[in-house]
């Protein structure tokens, strides 16, 4: 079984999309094994996105991700990383497939409602960033 991190970003929380995202996860048989609502500080967002520190969007991304509450979850299942990324849609919502979360709900490339890990190594780092072993129910 594979695990991945899912984040419903501040724009998704603000727009009342938590239930819609969770409904889609469960409909796709992606098991939620940990979940909590957080409000990242700017420093926490910078730590989480440190891999992008040299990228031009780093400042706006970390400011956005620390602008309001977000919901972080650990998902588990067969090929969960690939399946969740398919359900999310392309990062650029204009390129996302019809029926994906980002195609239906994103308002711009940054405010694209959800985040998901892109590889097993990334997932391991991202899950450990937000959850300790006692918070993951399995």
Secondary structure, DSSP 8 states (H G I E B T S, - for coil): -EEEEEEE-HHHHHTT-HHHHHHHHHHTT-EEEEEEEE---HHHHHHHTGGGTTSTTHHHHHHHHTSS-EEEEEEEETTHHHHHHHHH--SSGGGS-TTSHHHHH-SSSS--SEEE-SSHHHHHHHHHHH--GGGS--
